[in-house]
Amino acid sequence: MRKTNTRVTVDIPTIDHKKLKLLAAYQGKSMRKIFIELIEQGLEQYQECSHNHTPNDVTKKALESTKLKKGLKKAGTVEELFEKLAK
């Protein structure tokens, strides 16, 4: 089976972009390779966490409410969402 690629665009601050370029150059890798390694590390950590984690009662209730679409907050922006959550 032939592998296909998908393009992802990520907007990050200029200073972080420079840091990423420096990291890639220092390690002798492409920025693409750095991203892929970070994704793989994140998936490994997620898998380790999911085997050892049991949600508490508050988390279970929140997950159930989300499934039932009860008590959800809607917002147009992240800032608006945080304002609503702070109330």
Buried (B, 14 or more C-beta within 10 A) or exposed (E): EEEEEEEEEEEEEEEEEEEBEEEBEEEEBEEEEBBEEEEEEEEEEEEEEEEEEEEEEEEEEEEEEEEEEEEEEEEEEEEEEEEEEEE
